[in-house]
Amino acid sequence: MNRRQMLVTTATLTSTSIWGNWKQNLAYQYLLAKVEGFATHLPSNKYIAFDWGVSEIMPDNEGVKLSWNKLISGKNQFVSLRITSATDVREVLVLEVKTAKTGQKIADWDLRFAALLQPFELQIPQDAIRAIIEEGIILKMVKGTKPFWFFSKNNSEKTAPNAYLPHLLVHDKKMNKDAWKDRLLSLESLQTFGWQQGVVWDGILEMSKDSPKVKSVLKEQLEMYFAQNSLLYCNLNNVKTEGKIHTVESILPFAILAQTNPTHPLLQKAIDFCEKHANAEGVIADGTGNNRMVKTEECYTVSYPLAVLAKTLNRPDLALLSIKTLQSRINILEKGNSIYQRGTEQGELLFENWGRGVAWYLLGIAKTLVYLPESEKKQEIKASFQKSVQKVMAYQQANGLWNCFFHQPETGVETSGTAGVAAALTYGYQHGLLPKTAKIAAQKATEALVSYLTPDGYLTGTAQVNKGGDALQKNGFRIISPYTLGFLAHIAP
């Protein structure tokens, strides 16, 4: 078994009788699917992350078949179907799920705006489990206009880890509160390069401080992108990207790289990008002129990395850029009892009290403060941060969670924002920035989040990545987003 295989900690069951071979010490098993269908036609200008195998579902064709070995039905077991997106979907996408022989319809599976490296899960009704196992299923696109690629073995030399391959998750009702650590500390938390992968690495970094084993996992993941002093990744258009930084949201990974490999040559590329995107006042943002948009993300994805780089490389000029960028977000995006996720420098404000946006804001400020040198400006930011936290804590629901939009209960509770805010409160308390009340609020949130964990440790209940505007965030659509495991790492006891 090689190092990568050791990191992939899932269990695969291939026997003909899953119930007869159930391992009593596990709360779940993965039953990998055989995928059959038309040949995948990957255009020559397209690339699949890590060169992993992929299968394709096309609009207006018969779809693909997933099949398993025959199983004997068991009692008190539950089954979910999973596949993981190998592309970034920019439309409503629905797959019809039917049994392969009798055509029994199981569901219309909603994969709208799927993100690259995002697993989707469909609960299988108890009365359909036997038919699915005996017949297999057909996945057919009934809404969508573009090919959908998902990870599969597909005779490829390189294969996604088991949790990202098509499988049935077979489980009982037992809950292992630590299963999420197995997912995080493996290749099964790899995400799109940028803020999502940065959140994962930042969480692993927090857990690695006293653990050589965790450090080795972080090194393994970093090398998936930064091997041989280079940068290689699949961008959101499935294009192979080498050595390029496209947006301010892609700077976060360099905060972790700087703390683990402070002589890496690509750190200078991140610095160059930030300096190029700073205006005359030293405020960094994507866009130019009146088209610049400041977002709470940059508190975490720009100011924090710059503060780390300033300390690591002894560059006071980078600390100043960090402060200027942070202050601009505080001045523009926080108004009264609200924190807006984005706004223009001319005063337009959007996404009021959006949970994930607030999480980036608070966690970014907390992390930046820890790495900035002492100054009057730092103390001003600290005081502002403490006031912001009090406002946010007032929105926490009795169940310990925060709504998707804090002040709009009709948008429903949401776990990525909750986990991110709890991470900020925990980190702030641990570093002497916040009082014990923040720790108590974070603990309450952590306890509530446990019920949203899948048996194998992914966090459900997150709002989809923000490609569909307000409507997508407010309509209650919820999915699994592996990057949230990085937030959990900050709040783990």
Disulfide bonds with the S-S distance in Angstrom:
none
